[in-house]
Amino acid sequence: MTMTVLDTRALNRATLARQLLLDRAGLPVLDAVAHLCGMQAQEPQEPFVGLWSRLRGFDPATLSGLLVGRKVVRTHLMRRTVHLVTADDVVAWRARHDTMLRQRVLGVYRRELAGVDLDELAAAGRALMADGEPWTMGDLARTMAERWPMPQPRPLGEMLVSALVPVVQLPPRGVWRAKAGVRNVPISLWLGRELDPPAPNGSDPVGETLVRRYLAAYGPAATADLRAWCGLAGLPAAVAAVRGELVSFRDERGRQLLDLPDAPRPDPDTPAPVRFLPAFDNALLGYDDRTRIVDDAHRGVSIAGVRVVLVDGRVAATWTVTDGAVTVAPLRELSRSDRDEVAEEGERLASFLSDGETRAVKIA
């Protein structure tokens, strides 16, 4: 049977719709974080801009309140990067990521950790943190180095907080306009409930949930895109288990794309408003093939921590905040109408970032 081919523009509009970037949504903040399957939060303040660009009337105090109120948490999860995820999702998903997290830390520090029994390290870390007092990674590393001496103990601390002991980063880290270092506490102690255990061998209910949730927020997408988003290699069985629920397409490169049958796939000619995205936004990082939203020539901006501007749904500029003004640097020629729309949205962003004190925008 011949599959429908979705061109790049059709995929772009589908992505914008799923990512709440085609129209600002009226969702509660907690529901938006859940829909997006968490938000990349390596830089603590970036999720605020990501939600401002996606939600109508977004109040940053609401997100801060959810973090302090333990409804959302900051933790290492997808791709071993720090994500802002709902408490319910981290409880359900964390065990499924254990192996990937351990392997990714070993990919960086395999030589340094060669003589360390990771199960013993994990037990020692859990015992040290069992009283609920917060620990910095550096303090954990130095304490563990008394038992596992090494010239630079950082790998011990990084393995603990990134992989072996499921922890959250405590507020005020991640609170609106707060500057705070990383202090870690076990997730179960912070939330007052245990993490869901790993599924029995032969079943992968969390993997199946991740497939459905990913497609709802990022589809249509290939299995390589799914893997690039979560970092999990062992999802073929989960994809196969839900395959009968899904519909299939092809992209212009011939890849098979999967999707939920009733998920939005807007007309490719649907107008797309200018949107300012934060650094490391998953609208870019959530795919292996990112051509639906960024040209190959500019693919590097998605992994360089550069904030980008979408014009007609595609990365067309970068942006920074300088002396209170939003400064935009186009990556290609912008028409007069495009520049006007960028300036208008930039003024709204500047006002948001400054509590209405400035609407200054500079376009290079």
KAHUBEL-V612039 format. One record per residue. N is the residue number from 0. RES is the residue in one letter. PHI is phi in whole degrees, -180 to 180 (* if undefined). Layout:
# KAHUBEL-V612039
N,RES,PHI + N,RES,PHI
This chain:
# KAHUBEL-V612039
0,M,* + 1,T,-75 + 2,M,-90 + 3,T,-65 + 4,V,-94 + 5,L,-101 + 6,D,-77 + 7,T,-60 + 8,R,-68 + 9,A,-64 + 10,L,-66 + 11,N,-60 + 12,R,-67 + 13,A,-64 + 14,T,-61 + 15,L,-60 + 16,A,-65 + 17,R,-66 + 18,Q,-87 + 19,L,64 + 20,L,-108 + 21,L,-85 + 22,D,-137 + 23,R,-61 + 24,A,-93 + 25,G,-97 + 26,L,-70 + 27,P,-60 + 28,V,-59 + 29,L,-61 + 30,D,-66 + 31,A,-67 + 32,V,-61 + 33,A,-66 + 34,H,-59 + 35,L,-77 + 36,C,59 + 37,G,89 + 38,M,-129 + 39,Q,-59 + 40,A,-139 + 41,Q,-55 + 42,E,-94 + 43,P,-59 + 44,Q,-89 + 45,E,-64 + 46,P,-59 + 47,F,-66 + 48,V,-68 + 49,G,-59 + 50,L,-77 + 51,W,-59 + 52,S,-75 + 53,R,-113 + 54,L,-121 + 55,R,-76 + 56,G,62 + 57,F,-64 + 58,D,-110 + 59,P,-59 + 60,A,-63 + 61,T,-65 + 62,L,-66 + 63,S,-58 + 64,G,-64 + 65,L,-66 + 66,L,-70 + 67,V,-65 + 68,G,-82 + 69,R,67 + 70,K,-92 + 71,V,-128 + 72,V,-138 + 73,R,-105 + 74,T,-158 + 75,H,-75 + 76,L,-148 + 77,M,-56 + 78,R,60 + 79,R,64 + 80,T,-98 + 81,V,-72 + 82,H,-125 + 83,L,-95 + 84,V,-133 + 85,T,-70 + 86,A,-59 + 87,D,-62 + 88,D,-70 + 89,V,-67 + 90,V,-64 + 91,A,-79 + 92,W,-100 + 93,R,-60 + 94,A,-62 + 95,R,-66 + 96,H,-96 + 97,D,-55 + 98,T,-63 + 99,M,-61 + 100,L,-62 + 101,R,-63 + 102,Q,-65 + 103,R,-71 + 104,V,-67 + 105,L,-63 + 106,G,-61 + 107,V,-96 + 108,Y,-123 + 109,R,-57 + 110,R,-66 + 111,E,-66 + 112,L,-99 + 113,A,-60 + 114,G,-96 + 115,V,-104 + 116,D,-78 + 117,L,-67 + 118,D,-67 + 119,E,-67 + 120,L,-62 + 121,A,-62 + 122,A,-63 + 123,A,-65 + 124,G,-66 + 125,R,-62 + 126,A,-64 + 127,L,-65 + 128,M,-100 + 129,A,-68 + 130,D,-86 + 131,G,84 + 132,E,-74 + 133,P,-71 + 134,W,-128 + 135,T,-83 + 136,M,-62 + 137,G,-63 + 138,D,-67 + 139,L,-61 + 140,A,-62 + 141,R,-66 + 142,T,-68 + 143,M,-67 + 144,A,-68 + 145,E,-66 + 146,R,-98 + 147,W,-123 + 148,P,-62 + 149,M,-157 + 150,P,-56 + 151,Q,-124 + 152,P,-80 + 153,R,-50 + 154,P,-56 + 155,L,-65 + 156,G,-68 + 157,E,-68 + 158,M,-64 + 159,L,-64 + 160,V,-81 + 161,S,-92 + 162,A,-142 + 163,L,-78 + 164,V,-116 + 165,P,-64 + 166,V,-127 + 167,V,-112 + 168,Q,-91 + 169,L,-74 + 170,P,-63 + 171,P,-82 + 172,R,-57 + 173,G,92 + 174,V,-80 + 175,W,-52 + 176,R,65 + 177,A,-87 + 178,K,-114 + 179,A,-150 + 180,G,-75 + 181,V,-89 + 182,R,-124 + 183,N,-114 + 184,V,-138 + 185,P,-55 + 186,I,-55 + 187,S,-63 + 188,L,-74 + 189,W,-68 + 190,L,-91 + 191,G,73 + 192,R,-154 + 193,E,-78 + 194,L,-72 + 195,D,-62 + 196,P,-74 + 197,P,-60 + 198,A,-72 + 199,P,-60 + 200,N,-56 + 201,G,95 + 202,S,-128 + 203,D,-148 + 204,P,-63 + 205,V,-68 + 206,G,-59 + 207,E,-64 + 208,T,-63 + 209,L,-62 + 210,V,-61 + 211,R,-64 + 212,R,-67 + 213,Y,-61 + 214,L,-64 + 215,A,-62 + 216,A,-101 + 217,Y,-134 + 218,G,-69 + 219,P,-67 + 220,A,-153 + 221,A,-87 + 222,T,-62 + 223,A,-66 + 224,D,-67 + 225,L,-57 + 226,R,-65 + 227,A,-65 + 228,W,-70 + 229,C,-95 + 230,G,83 + 231,L,-88 + 232,A,-88 + 233,G,-94 + 234,L,-106 + 235,P,-56 + 236,A,-66 + 237,A,-66 + 238,V,-61 + 239,A,-63 + 240,A,-67 + 241,V,-102 + 242,R,-55 + 243,G,-68 + 244,E,-88 + 245,L,-106 + 246,V,-113 + 247,S,-123 + 248,F,-139 + 249,R,-129 + 250,D,-95 + 251,E,-68 + 252,R,-92 + 253,G,90 + 254,R,-74 + 255,Q,-80 + 256,L,-113 + 257,L,-111 + 258,D,-159 + 259,L,-75 + 260,P,-62 + 261,D,-102 + 262,A,-73 + 263,P,-68 + 264,R,-134 + 265,P,-64 + 266,D,-56 + 267,P,-58 + 268,D,-88 + 269,T,-60 + 270,P,-61 + 271,A,-118 + 272,P,-75 + 273,V,-64 + 274,R,-136 + 275,F,-99 + 276,L,-108 + 277,P,-78 + 278,A,-63 + 279,F,61 + 280,D,-64 + 281,N,-69 + 282,A,-60 + 283,L,-100 + 284,L,-75 + 285,G,-79 + 286,Y,-139 + 287,D,-79 + 288,D,-98 + 289,R,-98 + 290,T,-67 + 291,R,-67 + 292,I,-133 + 293,V,-143 + 294,D,-66 + 295,D,-55 + 296,A,-64 + 297,H,-115 + 298,R,-56 + 299,G,-61 + 300,V,-64 + 301,S,-72 + 302,I,-112 + 303,A,-99 + 304,G,73 + 305,V,-93 + 306,R,-81 + 307,V,-124 + 308,V,-115 + 309,L,-94 + 310,V,-123 + 311,D,53 + 312,G,83 + 313,R,-125 + 314,V,-63 + 315,A,-129 + 316,A,-163 + 317,T,-115 + 318,W,-144 + 319,T,-139 + 320,V,-115 + 321,T,-129 + 322,D,52 + 323,G,83 + 324,A,-104 + 325,V,-82 + 326,T,-109 + 327,V,-110 + 328,A,-118 + 329,P,-62 + 330,L,-97 + 331,R,-152 + 332,E,-65 + 333,L,-108 + 334,S,-69 + 335,R,-61 + 336,S,-68 + 337,D,-63 + 338,R,-63 + 339,D,-64 + 340,E,-69 + 341,V,-62 + 342,A,-63 + 343,E,-65 + 344,E,-69 + 345,G,-63 + 346,E,-64 + 347,R,-65 + 348,L,-66 + 349,A,-59 + 350,S,-64 + 351,F,-61 + 352,L,-71 + 353,S,-113 + 354,D,58 + 355,G,82 + 356,E,-81 + 357,T,-147 + 358,R,-128 + 359,A,-74 + 360,V,-135 + 361,K,-122 + 362,I,-113 + 363,A,-63
